[in-house]
Amino acid sequence: MTPRFYDGLCGVALFLAAVQKIVNEPNLATLARSVLATIVRESVRPDYVRVLFDFGIGAAVGQPSITYALVRASELLGEEEWLHHARRLAEMVDPERISSDRNFDLISGAAGAVLALLALYRATGLSEALDKAVLCGEH
């Protein structure tokens, strides 16, 4: 599986984290952390970065889908560590990638990047995330 949210490991990790939050099962949290660690490790490999951006900048299949999943997992698990990785991944969404987007939608385009970046901004107050979200909206 790819690290992506829609059809990859991010969806699995969020499911596990959400169920753990409801049933308070430590084994599910451990498994969610393991999946998240795999996502973080894989998503910074140069070949994965290229492939993830090939799918766009959306919240479902694009590279920002990982940022979104990490922010939500951080909230569900109550662990700040995942926000650090989300910030690092959001740095890769630069003005050139935003301006080259031709999808514009939630799944693979700039509208999806807005969701991921605003989630990061709300969780961290990171002004760069808000600035990029505005760029996506203007685009």
N, CA, C and O atoms as CSV, one atom per row, in Angstrom:
chain,resi,resn,atom,element,x,y,z
A,1,MET,N,N,0.837,-1.189,0.000
A,1,MET,CA,C,0.000,0.000,0.000
A,1,MET,C,C,0.877,1.246,0.000
A,1,MET,O,O,1.967,1.262,0.572
A,2,THR,N,N,0.383,2.264,-0.641
A,2,THR,CA,C,1.082,3.545,-0.624
A,2,THR,C,C,0.760,4.265,0.690
A,2,THR,O,O,-0.144,3.850,1.415
A,3,PRO,N,N,1.487,5.328,0.999
A,3,PRO,CA,C,1.159,6.095,2.208
A,3,PRO,C,C,-0.118,6.928,2.075
A,3,PRO,O,O,-0.617,7.424,3.085
A,4,ARG,N,N,-0.659,7.100,0.875
A,4,ARG,CA,C,-1.786,8.003,0.636
A,4,ARG,C,C,-2.975,7.749,1.572
A,4,ARG,O,O,-3.096,6.685,2.179
A,5,PHE,N,N,-3.840,8.752,1.666
A,5,PHE,CA,C,-5.006,8.663,2.547
A,5,PHE,C,C,-6.123,7.811,1.955
A,5,PHE,O,O,-6.611,6.894,2.614
A,6,TYR,N,N,-6.527,8.098,0.739
A,6,TYR,CA,C,-7.724,7.493,0.155
A,6,TYR,C,C,-7.634,5.977,0.038
A,6,TYR,O,O,-8.555,5.265,0.439
A,7,ASP,N,N,-6.555,5.494,-0.496
A,7,ASP,CA,C,-6.437,4.056,-0.745
A,7,ASP,C,C,-5.129,3.490,-0.197
A,7,ASP,O,O,-4.594,2.516,-0.726
A,8,GLY,N,N,-4.629,4.104,0.855
A,8,GLY,CA,C,-3.330,3.681,1.378
A,8,GLY,C,C,-3.286,3.572,2.881
A,8,GLY,O,O,-4.312,3.464,3.553
A,9,LEU,N,N,-2.086,3.603,3.385
A,9,LEU,CA,C,-1.834,3.388,4.803
A,9,LEU,C,C,-2.424,4.470,5.710
A,9,LEU,O,O,-2.786,4.189,6.853
A,10,CYS,N,N,-2.523,5.696,5.212
A,10,CYS,CA,C,-3.063,6.770,6.055
A,10,CYS,C,C,-4.499,6.474,6.480
A,10,CYS,O,O,-4.872,6.722,7.626
A,11,GLY,N,N,-5.292,5.954,5.572
A,11,GLY,CA,C,-6.664,5.603,5.912
A,11,GLY,C,C,-6.719,4.522,6.972
A,11,GLY,O,O,-7.530,4.587,7.895
A,12,VAL,N,N,-5.850,3.525,6.838
A,12,VAL,CA,C,-5.774,2.441,7.824
A,12,VAL,C,C,-5.362,2.995,9.188
A,12,VAL,O,O,-5.966,2.662,10.208
A,13,ALA,N,N,-4.343,3.833,9.199
A,13,ALA,CA,C,-3.857,4.402,10.461
A,13,ALA,C,C,-4.933,5.228,11.152
A,13,ALA,O,O,-5.106,5.129,12.366
A,14,LEU,N,N,-5.657,6.043,10.389
A,14,LEU,CA,C,-6.709,6.854,10.998
A,14,LEU,C,C,-7.855,6.000,11.512
A,14,LEU,O,O,-8.422,6.292,12.565
A,15,PHE,N,N,-8.196,4.959,10.789
A,15,PHE,CA,C,-9.239,4.041,11.258
A,15,PHE,C,C,-8.834,3.429,12.597
A,15,PHE,O,O,-9.621,3.414,13.543
A,16,LEU,N,N,-7.614,2.931,12.668
A,16,LEU,CA,C,-7.141,2.314,13.913
A,16,LEU,C,C,-7.119,3.318,15.062
A,16,LEU,O,O,-7.519,2.995,16.181
A,17,ALA,N,N,-6.655,4.529,14.784
A,17,ALA,CA,C,-6.598,5.555,15.827
A,17,ALA,C,C,-8.001,5.947,16.295
A,17,ALA,O,O,-8.220,6.166,17.487
A,18,ALA,N,N,-8.946,6.035,15.362
A,18,ALA,CA,C,-10.309,6.415,15.721
A,18,ALA,C,C,-10.987,5.322,16.552
A,18,ALA,O,O,-11.651,5.612,17.546
A,19,VAL,N,N,-10.816,4.076,16.141
A,19,VAL,CA,C,-11.415,2.982,16.906
A,19,VAL,C,C,-10.778,2.905,18.295
A,19,VAL,O,O,-11.469,2.666,19.285
A,20,GLN,N,N,-9.479,3.103,18.363
A,20,GLN,CA,C,-8.794,3.091,19.653
A,20,GLN,C,C,-9.359,4.170,20.556
A,20,GLN,O,O,-9.541,3.946,21.752
A,21,LYS,N,N,-9.636,5.327,20.004
A,21,LYS,CA,C,-10.182,6.440,20.794
A,21,LYS,C,C,-11.547,6.064,21.378
A,21,LYS,O,O,-11.873,6.452,22.499
A,22,ILE,N,N,-12.335,5.316,20.622
A,22,ILE,CA,C,-13.673,4.936,21.060
A,22,ILE,C,C,-13.639,3.797,22.080
A,22,ILE,O,O,-14.324,3.853,23.102
A,23,VAL,N,N,-12.840,2.764,21.799
A,23,VAL,CA,C,-12.864,1.570,22.654
A,23,VAL,C,C,-11.722,1.518,23.663
A,23,VAL,O,O,-11.691,0.648,24.533
A,24,ASN,N,N,-10.774,2.468,23.539
A,24,ASN,CA,C,-9.639,2.545,24.459
A,24,ASN,C,C,-8.880,1.215,24.552
A,24,ASN,O,O,-8.642,0.681,25.635
A,25,GLU,N,N,-8.512,0.710,23.377
A,25,GLU,CA,C,-7.775,-0.552,23.287
A,25,GLU,C,C,-6.308,-0.235,22.983
A,25,GLU,O,O,-5.998,0.188,21.870
A,26,PRO,N,N,-5.396,-0.428,23.943
A,26,PRO,CA,C,-3.983,-0.074,23.749
A,26,PRO,C,C,-3.331,-0.759,22.542
A,26,PRO,O,O,-2.457,-0.175,21.901
A,27,ASN,N,N,-3.744,-1.978,22.230
A,27,ASN,CA,C,-3.140,-2.671,21.080
A,27,ASN,C,C,-3.448,-1.961,19.766
A,27,ASN,O,O,-2.624,-1.968,18.851
A,28,LEU,N,N,-4.619,-1.352,19.665
A,28,LEU,CA,C,-4.963,-0.602,18.458
A,28,LEU,C,C,-4.104,0.651,18.342
A,28,LEU,O,O,-3.683,1.016,17.244
A,29,ALA,N,N,-3.844,1.307,19.458
A,29,ALA,CA,C,-2.975,2.486,19.441
A,29,ALA,C,C,-1.565,2.099,19.026
A,29,ALA,O,O,-0.920,2.810,18.256
A,30,THR,N,N,-1.095,0.985,19.530
A,30,THR,CA,C,0.240,0.502,19.163
A,30,THR,C,C,0.308,0.208,17.672
A,30,THR,O,O,1.278,0.565,17.004
A,31,LEU,N,N,-0.720,-0.440,17.159
A,31,LEU,CA,C,-0.754,-0.750,15.736
A,31,LEU,C,C,-0.849,0.523,14.899
A,31,LEU,O,O,-0.177,0.639,13.874
A,32,ALA,N,N,-1.675,1.478,15.325
A,32,ALA,CA,C,-1.778,2.756,14.613
A,32,ALA,C,C,-0.428,3.459,14.572
A,32,ALA,O,O,-0.030,3.984,13.532
A,33,ARG,N,N,0.279,3.472,15.701
A,33,ARG,CA,C,1.618,4.100,15.748
A,33,ARG,C,C,2.583,3.411,14.789
A,33,ARG,O,O,3.383,4.073,14.127
A,34,SER,N,N,2.510,2.111,14.715
A,34,SER,CA,C,3.380,1.357,13.816
A,34,SER,C,C,3.101,1.728,12.355
A,34,SER,O,O,4.027,1.925,11.567
A,35,VAL,N,N,1.830,1.818,12.009
A,35,VAL,CA,C,1.460,2.207,10.641
A,35,VAL,C,C,1.919,3.635,10.368
A,35,VAL,O,O,2.460,3.919,9.300
A,36,LEU,N,N,1.706,4.534,11.324
A,36,LEU,CA,C,2.138,5.924,11.146
A,36,LEU,C,C,3.645,6.026,10.972
A,36,LEU,O,O,4.124,6.810,10.153
A,37,ALA,N,N,4.389,5.246,11.730
A,37,ALA,CA,C,5.854,5.267,11.592
A,37,ALA,C,C,6.263,4.805,10.192
A,37,ALA,O,O,7.193,5.354,9.602
A,38,THR,N,N,5.578,3.809,9.669
A,38,THR,CA,C,5.857,3.345,8.302
A,38,THR,C,C,5.545,4.452,7.300
A,38,THR,O,O,6.314,4.689,6.368
A,39,ILE,N,N,4.425,5.120,7.493
A,39,ILE,CA,C,4.036,6.218,6.605
A,39,ILE,C,C,5.105,7.307,6.602
A,39,ILE,O,O,5.522,7.771,5.541
A,40,VAL,N,N,5.541,7.708,7.781
A,40,VAL,CA,C,6.547,8.770,7.897
A,40,VAL,C,C,7.842,8.345,7.213
A,40,VAL,O,O,8.441,9.118,6.464
A,41,ARG,N,N,8.262,7.131,7.473
A,41,ARG,CA,C,9.510,6.632,6.885
A,41,ARG,C,C,9.413,6.589,5.356
A,41,ARG,O,O,10.337,7.018,4.666
A,42,GLU,N,N,8.316,6.081,4.833
A,42,GLU,CA,C,8.165,5.932,3.382
A,42,GLU,C,C,7.914,7.253,2.669
A,42,GLU,O,O,8.386,7.455,1.551
A,43,SER,N,N,7.176,8.150,3.307
A,43,SER,CA,C,6.742,9.365,2.622
A,43,SER,C,C,7.846,10.386,2.390
A,43,SER,O,O,7.639,11.358,1.664
A,44,VAL,N,N,9.006,10.188,2.986
A,44,VAL,CA,C,10.114,11.114,2.740
A,44,VAL,C,C,11.147,10.536,1.779
A,44,VAL,O,O,12.113,11.209,1.419
A,45,ARG,N,N,10.941,9.291,1.368
A,45,ARG,CA,C,11.845,8.719,0.368
A,45,ARG,C,C,11.666,9.471,-0.942
A,45,ARG,O,O,10.531,9.694,-1.363
A,46,PRO,N,N,12.759,9.874,-1.606
A,46,PRO,CA,C,12.635,10.670,-2.825
A,46,PRO,C,C,11.719,10.057,-3.885
A,46,PRO,O,O,10.977,10.782,-4.547
A,47,ASP,N,N,11.759,8.733,-4.055
A,47,ASP,CA,C,10.897,8.118,-5.067
A,47,ASP,C,C,9.415,8.215,-4.677
A,47,ASP,O,O,8.561,8.371,-5.549
A,48,TYR,N,N,9.104,8.125,-3.390
A,48,TYR,CA,C,7.721,8.268,-2.946
A,48,TYR,C,C,7.258,9.709,-3.046
A,48,TYR,O,O,6.120,9.968,-3.438
A,49,VAL,N,N,8.128,10.655,-2.696
A,49,VAL,CA,C,7.756,12.070,-2.786
A,49,VAL,C,C,7.361,12.393,-4.220
A,49,VAL,O,O,6.339,13.037,-4.457
A,50,ARG,N,N,8.160,11.950,-5.165
A,50,ARG,CA,C,7.862,12.210,-6.574
A,50,ARG,C,C,6.532,11.592,-6.970
A,50,ARG,O,O,5.707,12.249,-7.605
A,51,VAL,N,N,6.316,10.343,-6.603
A,51,VAL,CA,C,5.081,9.645,-6.959
A,51,VAL,C,C,3.875,10.298,-6.284
A,51,VAL,O,O,2.837,10.481,-6.919
A,52,LEU,N,N,4.003,10.646,-5.022
A,52,LEU,CA,C,2.876,11.261,-4.323
A,52,LEU,C,C,2.489,12.592,-4.950
A,52,LEU,O,O,1.301,12.889,-5.069
A,53,PHE,N,N,3.458,13.394,-5.350
A,53,PHE,CA,C,3.131,14.653,-6.007
A,53,PHE,C,C,2.639,14.425,-7.427
A,53,PHE,O,O,1.948,15.283,-7.978
A,54,ASP,N,N,2.975,13.293,-8.035
A,54,ASP,CA,C,2.413,12.962,-9.350
A,54,ASP,C,C,0.898,12.842,-9.275
A,54,ASP,O,O,0.203,13.096,-10.258
A,55,PHE,N,N,0.387,12.455,-8.111
A,55,PHE,CA,C,-1.059,12.334,-7.914
A,55,PHE,C,C,-1.692,13.671,-7.550
A,55,PHE,O,O,-2.915,13.764,-7.443
A,56,GLY,N,N,-0.896,14.685,-7.362
A,56,GLY,CA,C,-1.427,16.005,-7.087
A,56,GLY,C,C,-1.154,16.480,-5.672
A,56,GLY,O,O,-0.310,15.943,-4.955
A,57,ILE,N,N,-1.908,17.517,-5.299
A,57,ILE,CA,C,-1.738,18.125,-3.977
A,57,ILE,C,C,-3.030,18.044,-3.164
A,57,ILE,O,O,-3.269,18.871,-2.283
A,58,GLY,N,N,-3.848,17.058,-3.460
A,58,GLY,CA,C,-5.145,16.935,-2.802
A,58,GLY,C,C,-5.106,16.237,-1.455
A,58,GLY,O,O,-4.077,15.707,-1.034
A,59,ALA,N,N,-6.260,16.251,-0.786
A,59,ALA,CA,C,-6.380,15.682,0.561
A,59,ALA,C,C,-6.677,14.193,0.557
A,59,ALA,O,O,-6.748,13.580,1.622
A,60,ALA,N,N,-6.851,13.597,-0.615
A,60,ALA,CA,C,-7.157,12.166,-0.662
A,60,ALA,C,C,-6.006,11.361,-1.253
A,60,ALA,O,O,-5.592,10.356,-0.676
A,61,VAL,N,N,-5.492,11.792,-2.386
A,61,VAL,CA,C,-4.439,11.005,-3.037
A,61,VAL,C,C,-3.130,11.762,-3.215
A,61,VAL,O,O,-2.116,11.160,-3.569
A,62,GLY,N,N,-3.133,13.042,-2.982
A,62,GLY,CA,C,-1.910,13.823,-3.130
A,62,GLY,C,C,-1.034,13.758,-1.893
A,62,GLY,O,O,-1.422,13.195,-0.869
A,63,GLN,N,N,0.128,14.330,-1.997
A,63,GLN,CA,C,1.065,14.330,-0.875
A,63,GLN,C,C,0.478,14.971,0.375
A,63,GLN,O,O,0.743,14.475,1.470
A,64,PRO,N,N,-0.313,16.058,0.275
A,64,PRO,CA,C,-0.889,16.632,1.491
A,64,PRO,C,C,-1.854,15.701,2.221
A,64,PRO,O,O,-2.190,15.948,3.379
A,65,SER,N,N,-2.299,14.639,1.563
A,65,SER,CA,C,-3.174,13.690,2.259
A,65,SER,C,C,-2.463,13.082,3.462
A,65,SER,O,O,-3.099,12.722,4.452
A,66,ILE,N,N,-1.159,12.970,3.370
A,66,ILE,CA,C,-0.381,12.432,4.485
A,66,ILE,C,C,-0.323,13.455,5.619
A,66,ILE,O,O,-0.448,13.098,6.791
A,67,THR,N,N,-0.135,14.707,5.273
A,67,THR,CA,C,-0.149,15.765,6.277
A,67,THR,C,C,-1.478,15.754,7.026
A,67,THR,O,O,-1.510,15.812,8.255
A,68,TYR,N,N,-2.561,15.681,6.278
A,68,TYR,CA,C,-3.895,15.661,6.883
A,68,TYR,C,C,-4.051,14.476,7.838
A,68,TYR,O,O,-4.524,14.637,8.963
A,69,ALA,N,N,-3.658,13.307,7.390
A,69,ALA,CA,C,-3.788,12.103,8.218
A,69,ALA,C,C,-2.935,12.204,9.483
A,69,ALA,O,O,-3.377,11.799,10.558
A,70,LEU,N,N,-1.731,12.732,9.368
A,70,LEU,CA,C,-0.872,12.863,10.537
A,70,LEU,C,C,-1.447,13.840,11.559
A,70,LEU,O,O,-1.344,13.610,12.765
A,71,VAL,N,N,-2.047,14.923,11.086
A,71,VAL,CA,C,-2.671,15.884,12.000
A,71,VAL,C,C,-3.824,15.226,12.739
A,71,VAL,O,O,-3.926,15.336,13.961
A,72,ARG,N,N,-4.680,14.552,12.011
A,72,ARG,CA,C,-5.840,13.903,12.639
A,72,ARG,C,C,-5.415,12.771,13.570
A,72,ARG,O,O,-6.005,12.593,14.636
A,73,ALA,N,N,-4.404,12.012,13.182
A,73,ALA,CA,C,-3.903,10.931,14.043
A,73,ALA,C,C,-3.328,11.507,15.327
A,73,ALA,O,O,-3.509,10.931,16.400
A,74,SER,N,N,-2.644,12.629,15.229
A,74,SER,CA,C,-2.108,13.292,16.414
A,74,SER,C,C,-3.232,13.639,17.380
A,74,SER,O,O,-3.101,13.446,18.589
A,75,GLU,N,N,-4.330,14.150,16.848
A,75,GLU,CA,C,-5.476,14.503,17.691
A,75,GLU,C,C,-6.099,13.255,18.323
A,75,GLU,O,O,-6.394,13.243,19.518
A,76,LEU,N,N,-6.297,12.215,17.525
A,76,LEU,CA,C,-6.957,11.002,18.020
A,76,LEU,C,C,-6.115,10.268,19.061
A,76,LEU,O,O,-6.645,9.748,20.042
A,77,LEU,N,N,-4.812,10.230,18.844
A,77,LEU,CA,C,-3.928,9.517,19.764
A,77,LEU,C,C,-3.433,10.405,20.904
A,77,LEU,O,O,-2.900,9.912,21.898
A,78,GLY,N,N,-3.615,11.723,20.751
A,78,GLY,CA,C,-3.136,12.648,21.770
A,78,GLY,C,C,-1.618,12.715,21.824
A,78,GLY,O,O,-1.030,12.840,22.898
A,79,GLU,N,N,-0.983,12.630,20.643
A,79,GLU,CA,C,0.486,12.596,20.567
A,79,GLU,C,C,1.004,13.668,19.618
A,79,GLU,O,O,0.679,13.671,18.431
A,80,GLU,N,N,1.796,14.561,20.141
A,80,GLU,CA,C,2.356,15.684,19.367
A,80,GLU,C,C,3.368,15.249,18.305
A,80,GLU,O,O,3.563,15.953,17.315
A,81,GLU,N,N,3.996,14.122,18.497
A,81,GLU,CA,C,5.052,13.663,17.580
A,81,GLU,C,C,4.598,13.710,16.121
A,81,GLU,O,O,5.376,14.079,15.241
A,82,TRP,N,N,3.353,13.339,15.865
A,82,TRP,CA,C,2.874,13.251,14.486
A,82,TRP,C,C,2.719,14.626,13.864
A,82,TRP,O,O,2.780,14.763,12.642
A,83,LEU,N,N,2.518,15.648,14.688
A,83,LEU,CA,C,2.447,17.018,14.167
A,83,LEU,C,C,3.789,17.478,13.636
A,83,LEU,O,O,3.850,18.204,12.643
A,84,HIS,N,N,4.860,17.067,14.283
A,84,HIS,CA,C,6.205,17.396,13.793
A,84,HIS,C,C,6.378,16.883,12.362
A,84,HIS,O,O,6.868,17.604,11.493
A,85,HIS,N,N,5.982,15.660,12.130
A,85,HIS,CA,C,6.110,15.072,10.788
A,85,HIS,C,C,5.160,15.754,9.806
A,85,HIS,O,O,5.510,15.957,8.643
A,86,ALA,N,N,3.975,16.103,10.264
A,86,ALA,CA,C,3.018,16.798,9.394
A,86,ALA,C,C,3.583,18.144,8.944
A,86,ALA,O,O,3.450,18.521,7.780
A,87,ARG,N,N,4.208,18.861,9.867
A,87,ARG,CA,C,4.836,20.149,9.515
A,87,ARG,C,C,5.914,19.968,8.451
A,87,ARG,O,O,5.988,20.718,7.478
A,88,ARG,N,N,6.736,18.963,8.665
A,88,ARG,CA,C,7.836,18.698,7.740
A,88,ARG,C,C,7.314,18.377,6.346
A,88,ARG,O,O,7.860,18.855,5.352
A,89,LEU,N,N,6.270,17.578,6.270
A,89,LEU,CA,C,5.705,17.226,4.969
A,89,LEU,C,C,5.016,18.419,4.314
A,89,LEU,O,O,5.069,18.573,3.094
A,90,ALA,N,N,4.372,19.261,5.117
A,90,ALA,CA,C,3.701,20.437,4.565
A,90,ALA,C,C,4.689,21.411,3.943
A,90,ALA,O,O,4.326,22.174,3.047
A,91,GLU,N,N,5.927,21.395,4.406
A,91,GLU,CA,C,6.947,22.273,3.818
A,91,GLU,C,C,7.179,21.955,2.341
A,91,GLU,O,O,7.592,22.823,1.571
A,92,MET,N,N,6.909,20.701,1.949
A,92,MET,CA,C,7.121,20.293,0.556
A,92,MET,C,C,6.075,20.882,-0.390
A,92,MET,O,O,6.292,20.932,-1.600
A,93,VAL,N,N,4.960,21.321,0.148
A,93,VAL,CA,C,3.925,21.953,-0.680
A,93,VAL,C,C,4.334,23.403,-0.863
A,93,VAL,O,O,4.040,24.258,-0.027
A,94,ASP,N,N,5.012,23.665,-1.963
A,94,ASP,CA,C,5.555,24.997,-2.186
A,94,ASP,C,C,4.734,25.748,-3.232
A,94,ASP,O,O,3.895,25.149,-3.905
A,95,PRO,N,N,4.966,27.052,-3.376
A,95,PRO,CA,C,4.190,27.846,-4.334
A,95,PRO,C,C,4.231,27.312,-5.762
A,95,PRO,O,O,3.248,27.436,-6.492
A,96,GLU,N,N,5.343,26.724,-6.169
A,96,GLU,CA,C,5.431,26.182,-7.531
A,96,GLU,C,C,4.482,25.005,-7.711
A,96,GLU,O,O,3.810,24.896,-8.736
A,97,ARG,N,N,4.428,24.127,-6.717
A,97,ARG,CA,C,3.512,22.986,-6.809
A,97,ARG,C,C,2.057,23.456,-6.785
A,97,ARG,O,O,1.206,22.906,-7.484
A,98,ILE,N,N,1.790,24.456,-5.991
A,98,ILE,CA,C,0.426,24.990,-5.923
A,98,ILE,C,C,0.036,25.596,-7.265
A,98,ILE,O,O,-1.046,25.312,-7.779
A,99,SER,N,N,0.893,26.418,-7.830
A,99,SER,CA,C,0.552,27.090,-9.092
A,99,SER,C,C,0.495,26.128,-10.274
A,99,SER,O,O,-0.146,26.429,-11.281
A,100,SER,N,N,1.148,24.991,-10.169
A,100,SER,CA,C,1.106,24.029,-11.276
A,100,SER,C,C,-0.081,23.067,-11.183
A,100,SER,O,O,-0.280,22.247,-12.080
A,101,ASP,N,N,-0.863,23.157,-10.120
A,101,ASP,CA,C,-2.034,22.287,-9.965
A,101,ASP,C,C,-3.063,22.594,-11.045
A,101,ASP,O,O,-3.388,23.756,-11.292
A,102,ARG,N,N,-3.573,21.549,-11.685
A,102,ARG,CA,C,-4.605,21.706,-12.695
A,102,ARG,C,C,-5.862,20.903,-12.352
A,102,ARG,O,O,-6.773,20.792,-13.172
A,103,ASN,N,N,-5.909,20.353,-11.156
A,103,ASN,CA,C,-7.067,19.562,-10.749
A,103,ASN,C,C,-8.065,20.389,-9.960
A,103,ASN,O,O,-9.274,20.275,-10.162
A,104,PHE,N,N,-7.565,21.213,-9.071
A,104,PHE,CA,C,-8.343,22.159,-8.272
A,104,PHE,C,C,-9.289,21.507,-7.249
A,104,PHE,O,O,-9.802,22.212,-6.380
A,105,ASP,N,N,-9.532,20.220,-7.319
A,105,ASP,CA,C,-10.551,19.564,-6.500
A,105,ASP,C,C,-10.023,19.107,-5.144
A,105,ASP,O,O,-8.854,19.315,-4.819
A,106,LEU,N,N,-10.897,18.482,-4.359
A,106,LEU,CA,C,-10.519,17.981,-3.033
A,106,LEU,C,C,-9.646,16.738,-3.117
A,106,LEU,O,O,-8.701,16.590,-2.342
A,107,ILE,N,N,-9.948,15.863,-4.031
A,107,ILE,CA,C,-9.259,14.578,-4.117
A,107,ILE,C,C,-7.779,14.756,-4.444
A,107,ILE,O,O,-6.921,14.239,-3.728
A,108,SER,N,N,-7.479,15.471,-5.503
A,108,SER,CA,C,-6.080,15.567,-5.939
A,108,SER,C,C,-5.604,16.983,-6.203
A,108,SER,O,O,-4.484,17.180,-6.674
A,109,GLY,N,N,-6.434,17.971,-5.907
A,109,GLY,CA,C,-6.068,19.336,-6.251
A,109,GLY,C,C,-5.922,20.292,-5.079
A,109,GLY,O,O,-5.873,19.893,-3.916
A,110,ALA,N,N,-5.855,21.563,-5.431
A,110,ALA,CA,C,-5.582,22.620,-4.454
A,110,ALA,C,C,-6.649,22.729,-3.371
A,110,ALA,O,O,-6.332,23.099,-2.241
A,111,ALA,N,N,-7.897,22.418,-3.683
A,111,ALA,CA,C,-8.943,22.471,-2.654
A,111,ALA,C,C,-8.640,21.471,-1.537
A,111,ALA,O,O,-8.900,21.747,-0.366
A,112,GLY,N,N,-8.098,20.324,-1.897
A,112,GLY,CA,C,-7.714,19.340,-0.890
A,112,GLY,C,C,-6.516,19.789,-0.070
A,112,GLY,O,O,-6.447,19.549,1.136
A,113,ALA,N,N,-5.582,20.439,-0.735
A,113,ALA,CA,C,-4.422,20.963,-0.008
A,113,ALA,C,C,-4.866,21.983,1.031
A,113,ALA,O,O,-4.291,22.058,2.117
A,114,VAL,N,N,-5.892,22.771,0.700
A,114,VAL,CA,C,-6.430,23.744,1.666
A,114,VAL,C,C,-6.875,23.024,2.941
A,114,VAL,O,O,-6.563,23.466,4.047
A,115,LEU,N,N,-7.603,21.912,2.785
A,115,LEU,CA,C,-8.071,21.165,3.963
A,115,LEU,C,C,-6.912,20.682,4.823
A,115,LEU,O,O,-6.937,20.813,6.046
A,116,ALA,N,N,-5.900,20.123,4.174
A,116,ALA,CA,C,-4.746,19.611,4.917
A,116,ALA,C,C,-3.993,20.737,5.616
A,116,ALA,O,O,-3.616,20.611,6.781
A,117,LEU,N,N,-3.779,21.819,4.911
A,117,LEU,CA,C,-3.022,22.934,5.475
A,117,LEU,C,C,-3.791,23.640,6.597
A,117,LEU,O,O,-3.193,24.056,7.590
A,118,LEU,N,N,-5.097,23.772,6.446
A,118,LEU,CA,C,-5.890,24.384,7.516
A,118,LEU,C,C,-5.960,23.483,8.748
A,118,LEU,O,O,-5.963,23.974,9.876
A,119,ALA,N,N,-6.016,22.185,8.538
A,119,ALA,CA,C,-5.981,21.269,9.684
A,119,ALA,C,C,-4.671,21.430,10.446
A,119,ALA,O,O,-4.655,21.449,11.677
A,120,LEU,N,N,-3.576,21.546,9.706
A,120,LEU,CA,C,-2.271,21.746,10.335
A,120,LEU,C,C,-2.223,23.090,11.054
A,120,LEU,O,O,-1.718,23.180,12.173
A,121,TYR,N,N,-2.741,24.119,10.420
A,121,TYR,CA,C,-2.759,25.442,11.045
A,121,TYR,C,C,-3.560,25.428,12.343
A,121,TYR,O,O,-3.111,25.969,13.353
A,122,ARG,N,N,-4.741,24.815,12.323
A,122,ARG,CA,C,-5.577,24.763,13.530
A,122,ARG,C,C,-4.898,23.998,14.659
A,122,ARG,O,O,-5.046,24.340,15.833
A,123,ALA,N,N,-4.155,22.961,14.291
A,123,ALA,CA,C,-3.506,22.136,15.313
A,123,ALA,C,C,-2.237,22.772,15.866
A,123,ALA,O,O,-1.861,22.521,17.010
A,124,THR,N,N,-1.578,23.598,15.054
A,124,THR,CA,C,-0.261,24.102,15.458
A,124,THR,C,C,-0.146,25.621,15.510
A,124,THR,O,O,0.740,26.147,16.183
A,125,GLY,N,N,-1.023,26.331,14.815
A,125,GLY,CA,C,-0.884,27.782,14.704
A,125,GLY,C,C,0.225,28.191,13.759
A,125,GLY,O,O,0.642,29.349,13.758
A,126,LEU,N,N,0.709,27.260,12.956
A,126,LEU,CA,C,1.812,27.502,12.029
A,126,LEU,C,C,1.359,28.449,10.913
A,126,LEU,O,O,0.568,28.067,10.051
A,127,SER,N,N,1.861,29.672,10.935
A,127,SER,CA,C,1.403,30.682,9.975
A,127,SER,C,C,1.748,30.312,8.534
A,127,SER,O,O,1.024,30.688,7.612
A,128,GLU,N,N,2.843,29.579,8.328
A,128,GLU,CA,C,3.206,29.166,6.970
A,128,GLU,C,C,2.132,28.263,6.368
A,128,GLU,O,O,1.876,28.320,5.165
A,129,ALA,N,N,1.504,27.433,7.197
A,129,ALA,CA,C,0.427,26.562,6.713
A,129,ALA,C,C,-0.763,27.405,6.263
A,129,ALA,O,O,-1.360,27.137,5.220
A,130,LEU,N,N,-1.105,28.417,7.045
A,130,LEU,CA,C,-2.207,29.304,6.678
A,130,LEU,C,C,-1.882,30.065,5.394
A,130,LEU,O,O,-2.740,30.211,4.524
A,131,ASP,N,N,-0.645,30.549,5.276
A,131,ASP,CA,C,-0.237,31.275,4.065
A,131,ASP,C,C,-0.354,30.403,2.827
A,131,ASP,O,O,-0.801,30.864,1.777
A,132,LYS,N,N,0.048,29.144,2.949
A,132,LYS,CA,C,-0.058,28.222,1.811
A,132,LYS,C,C,-1.513,27.896,1.494
A,132,LYS,O,O,-1.879,27.744,0.328
A,133,ALA,N,N,-2.341,27.789,2.526
A,133,ALA,CA,C,-3.766,27.540,2.301
A,133,ALA,C,C,-4.385,28.700,1.526
A,133,ALA,O,O,-5.196,28.484,0.625
A,134,VAL,N,N,-4.008,29.919,1.871
A,134,VAL,CA,C,-4.490,31.099,1.153
A,134,VAL,C,C,-4.020,31.058,-0.294
A,134,VAL,O,O,-4.795,31.358,-1.201
A,135,LEU,N,N,-2.763,30.692,-0.523
A,135,LEU,CA,C,-2.259,30.564,-1.896
A,135,LEU,C,C,-3.081,29.561,-2.688
A,135,LEU,O,O,-3.420,29.798,-3.848
A,136,CYS,N,N,-3.400,28.437,-2.050
A,136,CYS,CA,C,-4.221,27.415,-2.720
A,136,CYS,C,C,-5.600,27.976,-3.046
A,136,CYS,O,O,-6.116,27.750,-4.140
A,137,GLY,N,N,-6.192,28.692,-2.122
A,137,GLY,CA,C,-7.506,29.279,-2.359
A,137,GLY,C,C,-7.486,30.290,-3.469
A,137,GLY,O,O,-8.405,30.335,-4.286
A,138,GLU,N,N,-6.468,31.092,-3.515
A,138,GLU,CA,C,-6.351,32.085,-4.590
A,138,GLU,C,C,-6.107,31.414,-5.928
A,138,GLU,O,O,-6.574,31.886,-6.964
A,139,HIS,N,N,-5.379,30.318,-5.901
A,139,HIS,CA,C,-5.092,29.574,-7.143
A,139,HIS,C,C,-6.387,29.013,-7.704
A,139,HIS,O,O,-6.376,28.354,-8.744
